[in-house]
């Protein structure tokens, strides 16, 4: 994540907030309604932004469908962001799945397993 500069952090947070509002208020596609923007990572030149999402869906095919719908709506998001925020250039958006929740759950299960095994030791 490129957050070395305060301006980059502010733009990441601004994009995250505005995209969440657009999804909540302006999107009719029910697939997209089930996503949450977890974070945004804008490139140093401010021309590209990776938008990471989490989803209420558990099925990988449905998550991929959500990502496809979001990426296809990229021009819609870009146009609306241009109207809503004060940036000279609105970045191109690439929506990606944030698997940190699954990764965290997996690590927690490993830790729980080790604790359980150590609990049975004399």
The first five atom37 places (N, CA, C, CB, O) and aatype in JSON, in Angstrom:
{
  "aatype": [20, 20, 20, 20, 20, 20, 20, 20, 20, 20, 20, 20, 20, 20, 20, 20, 20, 20, 20, 20, 20, 20, 20, 20, 20, 20, 20, 20, 20, 20, 20, 20, 20, 20, 20, 20, 20, 20, 20, 20, 20, 20, 20, 20, 20, 20, 20, 20, 20, 20, 20, 20, 20, 20, 20, 20, 20, 20, 20, 20, 20, 20, 20, 20, 20, 20, 20, 20, 20, 20, 20, 20, 20, 20, 20, 20, 20, 20, 20, 20, 20, 20, 20, 20, 20, 20, 20, 20, 20, 20, 20, 20, 20, 20, 20, 20, 20, 20, 20, 20, 20, 20, 20, 20, 20, 20, 20, 20, 20, 20, 20, 20, 20, 20, 20, 20, 20, 20, 20, 20, 20, 20],
  "atom_mask": [
    [1, 1, 1, 1, 1],
    [1, 1, 1, 1, 1],
    [1, 1, 1, 1, 1],
    [1, 1, 1, 1, 1],
    [1, 1, 1, 1, 1],
    [1, 1, 1, 1, 1],
    [1, 1, 1, 1, 1],
    [1, 1, 1, 1, 1],
    [1, 1, 1, 1, 1],
    [1, 1, 1, 1, 1],
    [1, 1, 1, 1, 1],
    [1, 1, 1, 1, 1],
    [1, 1, 1, 1, 1],
    [1, 1, 1, 1, 1],
    [1, 1, 1, 1, 1],
    [1, 1, 1, 1, 1],
    [1, 1, 1, 1, 1],
    [1, 1, 1, 1, 1],
    [1, 1, 1, 1, 1],
    [1, 1, 1, 1, 1],
    [1, 1, 1, 1, 1],
    [1, 1, 1, 1, 1],
    [1, 1, 1, 1, 1],
    [1, 1, 1, 1, 1],
    [1, 1, 1, 1, 1],
    [1, 1, 1, 1, 1],
    [1, 1, 1, 1, 1],
    [1, 1, 1, 1, 1],
    [1, 1, 1, 1, 1],
    [1, 1, 1, 1, 1],
    [1, 1, 1, 1, 1],
    [1, 1, 1, 1, 1],
    [1, 1, 1, 1, 1],
    [1, 1, 1, 1, 1],
    [1, 1, 1, 1, 1],
    [1, 1, 1, 1, 1],
    [1, 1, 1, 1, 1],
    [1, 1, 1, 1, 1],
    [1, 1, 1, 1, 1],
    [1, 1, 1, 1, 1],
    [1, 1, 1, 1, 1],
    [1, 1, 1, 1, 1],
    [1, 1, 1, 1, 1],
    [1, 1, 1, 1, 1],
    [1, 1, 1, 1, 1],
    [1, 1, 1, 1, 1],
    [1, 1, 1, 1, 1],
    [1, 1, 1, 1, 1],
    [1, 1, 1, 1, 1],
    [1, 1, 1, 1, 1],
    [1, 1, 1, 1, 1],
    [1, 1, 1, 1, 1],
    [1, 1, 1, 1, 1],
    [1, 1, 1, 1, 1],
    [1, 1, 1, 1, 1],
    [1, 1, 1, 1, 1],
    [1, 1, 1, 1, 1],
    [1, 1, 1, 1, 1],
    [1, 1, 1, 1, 1],
    [1, 1, 1, 1, 1],
    [1, 1, 1, 1, 1],
    [1, 1, 1, 1, 1],
    [1, 1, 1, 1, 1],
    [1, 1, 1, 1, 1],
    [1, 1, 1, 1, 1],
    [1, 1, 1, 1, 1],
    [1, 1, 1, 1, 1],
    [1, 1, 1, 1, 1],
    [1, 1, 1, 1, 1],
    [1, 1, 1, 1, 1],
    [1, 1, 1, 1, 1],
    [1, 1, 1, 1, 1],
    [1, 1, 1, 1, 1],
    [1, 1, 1, 1, 1],
    [1, 1, 1, 1, 1],
    [1, 1, 1, 1, 1],
    [1, 1, 1, 1, 1],
    [1, 1, 1, 1, 1],
    [1, 1, 1, 1, 1],
    [1, 1, 1, 1, 1],
    [1, 1, 1, 1, 1],
    [1, 1, 1, 1, 1],
    [1, 1, 1, 1, 1],
    [1, 1, 1, 1, 1],
    [1, 1, 1, 1, 1],
    [1, 1, 1, 1, 1],
    [1, 1, 1, 1, 1],
    [1, 1, 1, 1, 1],
    [1, 1, 1, 1, 1],
    [1, 1, 1, 1, 1],
    [1, 1, 1, 1, 1],
    [1, 1, 1, 1, 1],
    [1, 1, 1, 1, 1],
    [1, 1, 1, 1, 1],
    [1, 1, 1, 1, 1],
    [1, 1, 1, 1, 1],
    [1, 1, 1, 1, 1],
    [1, 1, 1, 1, 1],
    [1, 1, 1, 1, 1],
    [1, 1, 1, 1, 1],
    [1, 1, 1, 1, 1],
    [1, 1, 1, 1, 1],
    [1, 1, 1, 1, 1],
    [1, 1, 1, 1, 1],
    [1, 1, 1, 1, 1],
    [1, 1, 1, 1, 1],
    [1, 1, 1, 1, 1],
    [1, 1, 1, 1, 1],
    [1, 1, 1, 1, 1],
    [1, 1, 1, 1, 1],
    [1, 1, 1, 1, 1],
    [1, 1, 1, 1, 1],
    [1, 1, 1, 1, 1],
    [1, 1, 1, 1, 1],
    [1, 1, 1, 1, 1],
    [1, 1, 1, 1, 1],
    [1, 1, 1, 1, 1],
    [1, 1, 1, 1, 1],
    [1, 1, 1, 1, 1],
    [1, 1, 1, 1, 1],
    [1, 1, 1, 1, 1],
    [1, 1, 1, 1, 1]
  ],
  "atom_positions": [
    [[0.85, -1.18, 0.0], [0.0, 0.0, 0.0], [0.89, 1.24, 0.0], [-0.96, 0.0, 1.22], [1.8, 1.35, 0.82]],
    [[0.64, 2.13, -0.89], [1.46, 3.34, -1.01], [0.86, 4.45, -0.16], [1.55, 3.79, -2.49], [0.06, 5.26, -0.63]],
    [[1.27, 4.49, 1.11], [0.74, 5.53, 1.99], [1.88, 6.3, 2.64], [-0.17, 4.92, 3.06], [1.79, 6.68, 3.81]],
    [[2.95, 6.53, 1.88], [4.11, 7.21, 2.42], [3.89, 8.69, 2.63], [5.28, 7.0, 1.52], [4.56, 9.31, 3.45]],
    [[2.96, 9.26, 1.91], [2.76, 10.68, 1.97], [1.36, 11.0, 2.5], [2.96, 11.31, 0.6], [0.4, 10.32, 2.15]],
    [[1.24, 12.02, 3.34], [-0.08, 12.38, 3.88], [-1.11, 12.66, 2.79], [0.04, 13.6, 4.78], [-2.28, 12.32, 2.96]],
    [[-0.69, 13.27, 1.68], [-1.64, 13.57, 0.6], [-2.19, 12.28, 0.01], [-0.96, 14.42, -0.5], [-3.39, 12.18, -0.26]],
    [[-1.34, 11.31, -0.2], [-1.77, 10.02, -0.73], [-2.77, 9.37, 0.21], [-0.57, 9.09, -0.96], [-3.79, 8.83, -0.23]],
    [[-2.49, 9.4, 1.51], [-3.42, 8.84, 2.5], [-4.77, 9.54, 2.45], [-2.83, 8.94, 3.92], [-5.82, 8.9, 2.5]],
    [[-4.74, 10.86, 2.35], [-6.0, 11.62, 2.29], [-6.8, 11.27, 1.03], [-5.72, 13.14, 2.32], [-8.02, 11.12, 1.09]],
    [[-6.12, 11.14, -0.09], [-6.82, 10.8, -1.34], [-7.37, 9.38, -1.26], [-5.87, 10.95, -2.56], [-8.48, 9.12, -1.71]],
    [[-6.59, 8.46, -0.7], [-7.09, 7.09, -0.52], [-8.38, 7.08, 0.3], [-6.03, 6.21, 0.17], [-9.36, 6.44, -0.07]],
    [[-8.37, 7.8, 1.4], [-9.56, 7.85, 2.27], [-10.73, 8.55, 1.58], [-9.23, 8.55, 3.59], [-11.88, 8.13, 1.72]],
    [[-10.44, 9.62, 0.85], [-11.48, 10.33, 0.12], [-12.13, 9.42, -0.92], [-10.9, 11.59, -0.55], [-13.36, 9.36, -1.02]],
    [[-11.31, 8.73, -1.69], [-11.84, 7.81, -2.7], [-12.65, 6.69, -2.06], [-10.7, 7.21, -3.54], [-13.72, 6.32, -2.55]],
    [[-12.15, 6.15, -0.97], [-12.87, 5.08, -0.26], [-14.25, 5.57, 0.18], [-12.05, 4.6, 0.97], [-15.25, 4.89, -0.04]],
    [[-14.29, 6.73, 0.79], [-15.56, 7.27, 1.29], [-16.53, 7.56, 0.15], [-15.32, 8.55, 2.1], [-17.71, 7.21, 0.22]],
    [[-16.05, 8.2, -0.9], [-16.92, 8.58, -2.01], [-17.41, 7.36, -2.79], [-16.19, 9.54, -2.95], [-18.57, 7.31, -3.2]],
    [[-16.55, 6.38, -2.99], [-16.98, 5.16, -3.67], [-18.03, 4.41, -2.85], [-15.77, 4.24, -3.94], [-18.99, 3.89, -3.41]],
    [[-17.84, 4.37, -1.55], [-18.84, 3.71, -0.68], [-20.19, 4.41, -0.79], [-18.36, 3.7, 0.79], [-21.23, 3.76, -0.85]],
    [[-20.17, 5.74, -0.82], [-21.43, 6.49, -0.97], [-22.07, 6.25, -2.33], [-21.18, 7.98, -0.78], [-23.29, 6.09, -2.42]],
    [[-21.27, 6.22, -3.37], [-21.81, 5.95, -4.7], [-22.45, 4.57, -4.77], [-20.71, 6.08, -5.75], [-23.53, 4.41, -5.34]],
    [[-21.79, 3.59, -4.2], [-22.34, 2.23, -4.21], [-23.64, 2.19, -3.41], [-21.31, 1.22, -3.62], [-24.62, 1.57, -3.83]],
    [[-23.64, 2.83, -2.28], [-24.81, 2.82, -1.41], [-26.01, 3.54, -2.02], [-24.48, 3.44, -0.07], [-27.14, 3.07, -1.91]],
    [[-25.77, 4.67, -2.66], [-26.89, 5.53, -3.09], [-27.19, 5.52, -4.59], [-26.61, 6.92, -2.69], [-28.3, 5.85, -4.98]],
    [[-26.22, 5.14, -5.43], [-26.41, 5.32, -6.87], [-26.37, 4.03, -7.68], [-25.37, 6.23, -7.38], [-26.59, 4.06, -8.89]],
    [[-26.09, 2.92, -7.06], [-25.98, 1.67, -7.8], [-27.24, 0.83, -7.57], [-24.71, 0.88, -7.37], [-27.68, 0.65, -6.44]],
    [[-27.8, 0.35, -8.66], [-29.0, -0.47, -8.58], [-28.7, -1.97, -8.66], [-29.95, -0.08, -9.7], [-29.54, -2.79, -8.29]],
    [[-27.52, -2.33, -9.13], [-27.15, -3.73, -9.29], [-27.06, -4.39, -7.91], [-25.79, -3.86, -10.05], [-26.22, -4.01, -7.1]],
    [[-27.92, -5.39, -7.64], [-27.92, -6.02, -6.31], [-26.61, -6.73, -5.97], [-29.05, -7.01, -6.22], [-26.29, -6.88, -4.79]],
    [[-25.86, -7.16, -6.98], [-24.57, -7.81, -6.71], [-23.6, -6.83, -6.06], [-23.95, -8.37, -8.01], [-22.86, -7.2, -5.15]],
    [[-23.63, -5.6, -6.53], [-22.69, -4.6, -6.03], [-23.12, -4.08, -4.66], [-22.58, -3.43, -7.01], [-22.28, -3.62, -3.89]],
    [[-24.39, -4.16, -4.34], [-24.88, -3.68, -3.05], [-24.28, -4.47, -1.88], [-26.4, -3.76, -3.0], [-24.25, -3.98, -0.76]],
    [[-23.81, -5.68, -2.14], [-23.31, -6.54, -1.07], [-21.82, -6.39, -0.8], [-23.61, -7.96, -1.41], [-21.23, -7.23, -0.11]],
    [[-21.19, -5.34, -1.34], [-19.75, -5.16, -1.14], [-19.47, -3.99, -0.21], [-19.06, -4.95, -2.49], [-20.28, -3.08, -0.05]],
    [[-18.3, -4.06, 0.38], [-17.79, -2.98, 1.23], [-16.39, -2.64, 0.74], [-17.78, -3.39, 2.74], [-15.58, -3.52, 0.46]],
    [[-16.12, -1.36, 0.63], [-14.78, -0.92, 0.25], [-13.9, -1.02, 1.51], [-14.79, 0.56, -0.34], [-14.17, -0.35, 2.5]],
    [[-12.87, -1.85, 1.46], [-12.02, -1.99, 2.65], [-10.87, -0.98, 2.64], [-11.46, -3.41, 2.74], [-10.55, -0.38, 3.67]],
    [[-10.26, -0.79, 1.48], [-9.26, 0.27, 1.38], [-8.95, 0.55, -0.08], [-7.97, -0.13, 2.14], [-9.28, -0.22, -0.98]],
    [[-8.3, 1.68, -0.3], [-7.91, 2.12, -1.64], [-6.4, 2.38, -1.61], [-8.71, 3.41, -2.09], [-5.87, 2.91, -0.63]],
    [[-5.74, 2.0, -2.68], [-4.29, 2.2, -2.8], [-4.02, 2.9, -4.12], [-3.5, 0.84, -2.71], [-4.05, 2.28, -5.18]],
    [[-3.76, 4.2, -4.04], [-3.54, 4.99, -5.25], [-2.06, 4.99, -5.61], [-4.05, 6.44, -5.07], [-1.2, 4.99, -4.72]],
    [[-1.76, 4.99, -6.9], [-0.37, 4.99, -7.36], [0.28, 6.34, -7.06], [-0.3, 4.68, -8.88], [-0.42, 7.34, -6.87]],
    [[1.62, 6.38, -7.01], [2.31, 7.64, -6.7], [1.98, 8.78, -7.68], [3.79, 7.41, -6.7], [1.97, 9.94, -7.29]],
    [[1.71, 8.43, -8.95], [1.37, 9.48, -9.92], [-0.12, 9.84, -9.89], [1.77, 9.03, -11.31], [-0.56, 10.69, -10.67]],
    [[-0.88, 9.21, -9.02], [-2.31, 9.46, -8.81], [-3.18, 9.1, -10.02], [-2.52, 10.91, -8.47], [-4.32, 9.55, -10.11]],
    [[-2.66, 8.29, -10.93], [-3.43, 7.95, -12.14], [-4.14, 6.61, -12.05], [-2.51, 7.95, -13.33], [-5.08, 6.36, -12.81]],
    [[-3.71, 5.76, -11.15], [-4.31, 4.43, -10.99], [-4.64, 4.22, -9.51], [-3.35, 3.3, -11.51], [-3.9, 4.66, -8.63]],
    [[-5.76, 3.56, -9.26], [-6.11, 3.24, -7.88], [-6.63, 1.81, -7.82], [-7.16, 4.23, -7.32], [-7.52, 1.43, -8.59]],
    [[-6.08, 1.04, -6.91], [-6.59, -0.29, -6.62], [-7.61, -0.13, -5.5], [-5.44, -1.3, -6.23], [-7.3, 0.43, -4.45]],
    [[-8.82, -0.63, -5.74], [-9.89, -0.52, -4.76], [-10.19, -1.92, -4.25], [-11.18, 0.15, -5.38], [-10.67, -2.77, -5.0]],
    [[-9.89, -2.16, -2.98], [-10.08, -3.48, -2.4], [-11.44, -3.55, -1.73], [-8.95, -3.8, -1.38], [-11.85, -2.65, -1.0]],
    [[-12.14, -4.66, -2.01], [-13.48, -4.84, -1.46], [-13.55, -6.12, -0.62], [-14.51, -4.89, -2.58], [-12.78, -7.05, -0.81]],
    [[-14.49, -6.12, 0.3], [-14.9, -7.34, 0.96], [-16.35, -7.57, 0.56], [-14.73, -7.26, 2.54], [-17.02, -6.67, 0.05]],
    [[-16.82, -8.78, 0.79], [-18.15, -9.13, 0.3], [-18.9, -9.96, 1.32], [-18.05, -9.87, -1.01], [-18.31, -10.71, 2.1]],
    [[-20.22, -9.82, 1.3], [-21.08, -10.68, 2.11], [-21.17, -12.07, 1.49], [-22.49, -10.05, 2.26], [-21.54, -13.04, 2.16]],
    [[-20.83, -12.17, 0.22], [-20.86, -13.45, -0.48], [-19.72, -14.35, 0.0], [-20.76, -13.24, -2.02], [-18.66, -13.86, 0.39]],
    [[-19.95, -15.64, -0.02], [-18.92, -16.6, 0.34], [-18.41, -17.35, -0.89], [-19.44, -17.58, 1.37], [-17.28, -17.85, -0.89]],
    [[-19.23, -17.44, -1.92], [-18.93, -18.19, -3.12], [-17.97, -17.4, -4.02], [-20.22, -18.52, -3.87], [-18.24, -16.25, -4.36]],
    [[-16.86, -18.03, -4.4], [-15.85, -17.34, -5.21], [-16.4, -16.9, -6.57], [-14.65, -18.23, -5.42], [-16.02, -15.85, -7.08]],
    [[-17.28, -17.68, -7.15], [-17.87, -17.31, -8.45], [-18.71, -16.04, -8.3], [-18.74, -18.46, -9.01], [-18.67, -15.17, -9.18]],
    [[-19.44, -15.93, -7.22], [-20.25, -14.72, -6.99], [-19.37, -13.51, -6.7], [-21.23, -14.94, -5.82], [-19.66, -12.4, -7.14]],
    [[-18.31, -13.73, -5.98], [-17.37, -12.64, -5.71], [-16.75, -12.16, -7.02], [-16.25, -13.09, -4.71], [-16.61, -10.96, -7.25]],
    [[-16.37, -13.1, -7.89], [-15.83, -12.73, -9.2], [-16.86, -11.98, -10.02], [-15.36, -13.98, -9.97], [-16.52, -11.05, -10.75]],
    [[-18.13, -12.37, -9.91], [-19.21, -11.66, -10.59], [-19.31, -10.22, -10.08], [-20.55, -12.4, -10.4], [-19.51, -9.3, -10.86]],
    [[-19.17, -10.05, -8.78], [-19.19, -8.71, -8.2], [-18.03, -7.87, -8.72], [-19.15, -8.79, -6.66], [-18.2, -6.72, -9.11]],
    [[-16.84, -8.47, -8.74], [-15.66, -7.74, -9.23], [-15.83, -7.37, -10.69], [-14.4, -8.59, -9.05], [-15.48, -6.26, -11.09]],
    [[-16.37, -8.28, -11.49], [-16.61, -7.96, -12.91], [-17.58, -6.8, -13.04], [-17.16, -9.2, -13.65], [-17.36, -5.89, -13.84]],
    [[-18.66, -6.83, -12.26], [-19.65, -5.75, -12.33], [-19.03, -4.42, -11.91], [-20.87, -6.08, -11.43], [-19.27, -3.4, -12.55]],
    [[-18.23, -4.43, -10.85], [-17.59, -3.21, -10.38], [-16.6, -2.67, -11.42], [-16.87, -3.46, -9.05], [-16.58, -1.47, -11.7]],
    [[-15.8, -3.55, -11.98], [-14.82, -3.11, -12.97], [-15.5, -2.61, -14.24], [-13.86, -4.24, -13.31], [-15.01, -1.67, -14.87]],
    [[-16.61, -3.22, -14.63], [-17.36, -2.73, -15.79], [-17.99, -1.37, -15.52], [-18.44, -3.74, -16.19], [-18.2, -0.58, -16.44]],
    [[-18.3, -1.09, -14.25], [-18.89, 0.2, -13.88], [-17.82, 1.25, -13.6], [-19.78, 0.04, -12.65], [-18.13, 2.33, -13.1]],
    [[-16.57, 0.95, -13.91], [-15.47, 1.86, -13.63], [-15.65, 3.25, -14.21], [-14.21, 1.29, -14.14], [-15.35, 4.24, -13.55]],
    [[-16.14, 3.34, -15.45], [-16.35, 4.66, -16.06], [-17.44, 5.43, -15.33], [-16.73, 4.51, -17.55], [-17.34, 6.65, -15.16]],
    [[-18.49, 4.73, -14.9], [-19.55, 5.37, -14.11], [-18.97, 5.95, -12.83], [-20.68, 4.36, -13.78], [-19.24, 7.1, -12.48]],
    [[-18.17, 5.15, -12.12], [-17.56, 5.62, -10.88], [-16.63, 6.81, -11.14], [-16.78, 4.49, -10.19], [-16.65, 7.8, -10.41]],
    [[-15.82, 6.69, -12.17], [-14.85, 7.75, -12.48], [-15.56, 9.06, -12.8], [-13.95, 7.34, -13.65], [-15.17, 10.12, -12.31]],
    [[-16.61, 8.99, -13.62], [-17.37, 10.19, -13.98], [-17.99, 10.83, -12.74], [-18.47, 9.85, -15.0], [-17.92, 12.05, -12.56]],
    [[-18.59, 10.02, -11.88], [-19.22, 10.55, -10.67], [-18.2, 11.08, -9.67], [-20.07, 9.48, -10.02], [-18.45, 12.08, -9.0]],
    [[-17.07, 10.42, -9.57], [-16.01, 10.92, -8.68], [-15.51, 12.27, -9.17], [-14.84, 9.92, -8.6], [-15.25, 13.17, -8.37]],
    [[-15.38, 12.41, -10.47], [-14.92, 13.68, -11.04], [-15.87, 14.81, -10.66], [-14.8, 13.57, -12.58], [-15.43, 15.93, -10.41]],
    [[-17.16, 14.52, -10.62], [-18.15, 15.54, -10.26], [-18.19, 15.8, -8.75], [-19.54, 15.11, -10.75], [-18.59, 16.88, -8.33]],
    [[-17.79, 14.82, -7.95], [-17.95, 14.92, -6.5], [-16.71, 15.39, -5.76], [-18.34, 13.59, -5.97], [-16.82, 15.98, -4.69]],
    [[-15.53, 15.15, -6.32], [-14.31, 15.48, -5.58], [-13.45, 16.45, -6.38], [-13.51, 14.2, -5.26], [-13.59, 16.57, -7.6]],
    [[-12.57, 17.14, -5.68], [-11.75, 18.18, -6.29], [-10.34, 17.64, -6.55], [-11.69, 19.44, -5.39], [-9.41, 17.9, -5.8]],
    [[-10.23, 16.87, -7.65], [-8.93, 16.38, -8.09], [-8.77, 16.75, -9.56], [-8.78, 14.84, -7.87], [-9.73, 16.69, -10.33]],
    [[-7.57, 17.12, -9.94], [-7.35, 17.44, -11.35], [-7.6, 16.22, -12.23], [-5.93, 17.96, -11.56], [-8.21, 16.33, -13.29]],
    [[-7.12, 15.08, -11.78], [-7.29, 13.84, -12.52], [-7.88, 12.8, -11.57], [-5.94, 13.34, -13.13], [-7.33, 12.55, -10.49]],
    [[-8.98, 12.2, -11.97], [-9.54, 11.1, -11.19], [-8.88, 9.82, -11.7], [-11.13, 11.03, -11.33], [-8.84, 9.58, -12.9]],
    [[-8.36, 9.0, -10.79], [-7.61, 7.81, -11.23], [-8.5, 6.77, -11.89], [-6.89, 7.19, -10.05], [-9.71, 6.71, -11.65]],
    [[-7.88, 5.95, -12.72], [-8.54, 4.75, -13.22], [-8.67, 3.79, -12.04], [-7.75, 4.1, -14.42], [-7.75, 3.66, -11.23]],
    [[-9.79, 3.11, -11.96], [-10.07, 2.25, -10.82], [-9.97, 0.78, -11.2], [-11.45, 2.56, -10.24], [-10.48, 0.37, -12.24]],
    [[-9.32, 0.02, -10.38], [-9.24, -1.43, -10.55], [-9.73, -2.05, -9.25], [-7.77, -1.92, -10.9], [-9.11, -1.88, -8.2]],
    [[-10.85, -2.76, -9.32], [-11.43, -3.38, -8.13], [-10.85, -4.77, -7.94], [-12.97, -3.44, -8.25], [-10.79, -5.57, -8.87]],
    [[-10.42, -5.04, -6.71], [-9.81, -6.31, -6.34], [-10.44, -6.82, -5.05], [-8.27, -6.16, -6.18], [-10.97, -6.05, -4.26]],
    [[-10.37, -8.13, -4.85], [-10.93, -8.71, -3.64], [-9.9, -8.67, -2.51], [-11.39, -10.17, -3.89], [-8.74, -9.04, -2.71]],
    [[-10.33, -8.24, -1.35], [-9.49, -8.18, -0.15], [-9.74, -9.45, 0.66], [-9.79, -6.88, 0.7], [-10.78, -9.59, 1.29]],
    [[-8.78, -10.35, 0.62], [-8.97, -11.62, 1.33], [-8.39, -11.61, 2.74], [-8.34, -12.74, 0.53], [-8.15, -12.67, 3.32]],
    [[-8.17, -10.45, 3.3], [-7.54, -10.37, 4.63], [-8.42, -10.98, 5.71], [-7.24, -8.91, 4.97], [-7.89, -11.51, 6.7]],
    [[-9.73, -10.93, 5.56], [-10.61, -11.53, 6.57], [-10.44, -13.05, 6.57], [-12.09, -11.16, 6.3], [-10.29, -13.66, 7.63]],
    [[-10.45, -13.65, 5.38], [-10.25, -15.1, 5.29], [-8.87, -15.49, 5.81], [-10.42, -15.58, 3.84], [-8.73, -16.48, 6.54]],
    [[-7.85, -14.69, 5.43], [-6.5, -14.96, 5.89], [-6.42, -14.87, 7.42], [-5.51, -13.99, 5.25], [-5.78, -15.7, 8.06]],
    [[-7.08, -13.87, 7.99], [-7.1, -13.72, 9.44], [-7.81, -14.87, 10.12], [-7.77, -12.42, 9.82], [-7.35, -15.36, 11.16]],
    [[-8.94, -15.31, 9.55], [-9.66, -16.46, 10.11], [-8.82, -17.73, 10.06], [-10.97, -16.67, 9.36], [-8.83, -18.52, 11.0]],
    [[-8.1, -17.9, 8.95], [-7.23, -19.07, 8.82], [-6.12, -19.03, 9.88], [-6.62, -19.12, 7.41], [-5.85, -20.05, 10.52]],
    [[-5.49, -17.88, 10.06], [-4.43, -17.76, 11.07], [-4.98, -17.98, 12.47], [-3.75, -16.37, 10.98], [-4.34, -18.62, 13.31]],
    [[-6.18, -17.45, 12.73], [-6.8, -17.66, 14.03], [-7.05, -19.15, 14.28], [-8.11, -16.87, 14.14], [-6.83, -19.63, 15.39]],
    [[-7.5, -19.87, 13.27], [-7.75, -21.31, 13.43], [-6.44, -22.04, 13.71], [-8.43, -21.89, 12.18], [-6.42, -22.98, 14.52]],
    [[-5.35, -21.64, 13.06], [-4.05, -22.26, 13.33], [-3.6, -21.99, 14.77], [-2.99, -21.73, 12.35], [-3.11, -22.89, 15.45]],
    [[-3.77, -20.77, 15.22], [-3.39, -20.41, 16.6], [-4.25, -21.2, 17.59], [-3.55, -18.89, 16.84], [-3.73, -21.75, 18.56]],
    [[-5.56, -21.24, 17.34], [-6.45, -22.0, 18.23], [-6.06, -23.47, 18.29], [-7.91, -21.88, 17.76], [-6.13, -24.09, 19.35]],
    [[-5.65, -24.02, 17.16], [-5.23, -25.42, 17.11], [-3.99, -25.65, 17.95], [-4.97, -25.85, 15.66], [-3.91, -26.63, 18.69]],
    [[-3.01, -24.75, 17.84], [-1.77, -24.87, 18.62], [-2.07, -24.72, 20.11], [-0.73, -23.82, 18.17], [-1.53, -25.46, 20.93]],
    [[-2.91, -23.77, 20.47], [-3.27, -23.56, 21.87], [-3.97, -24.8, 22.41], [-4.18, -22.32, 22.03], [-3.7, -25.23, 23.53]],
    [[-4.86, -25.36, 21.62], [-5.59, -26.56, 22.05], [-4.63, -27.73, 22.25], [-6.66, -26.94, 21.01], [-4.75, -28.47, 23.23]],
    [[-3.68, -27.89, 21.34], [-2.68, -28.97, 21.48], [-1.8, -28.75, 22.7], [-1.81, -29.06, 20.21], [-1.49, -29.71, 23.4]],
    [[-1.39, -27.51, 22.96], [-0.54, -27.21, 24.11], [-1.3, -27.33, 25.42], [0.04, -25.83, 23.99], [-0.71, -27.62, 26.46]],
    [[-2.59, -27.11, 25.37], [-3.42, -27.23, 26.58], [-3.47, -28.66, 27.08], [-4.84, -26.73, 26.3], [-3.61, -28.9, 28.28]],
    [[-3.34, -29.61, 26.17], [-3.4, -31.03, 26.56], [-2.06, -31.57, 27.01], [-3.91, -31.86, 25.4], [-1.99, -32.7, 27.48]],
    [[-1.0, -30.8, 26.88], [0.32, -31.25, 27.32], [0.45, -31.1, 28.83], [1.43, -30.46, 26.6], [-0.1, -30.16, 29.41]],
    [[1.19, -32.04, 29.47], [1.36, -31.94, 30.94], [2.26, -30.78, 31.35], [1.94, -33.23, 31.49], [2.49, -30.57, 32.54]]
  ]
}
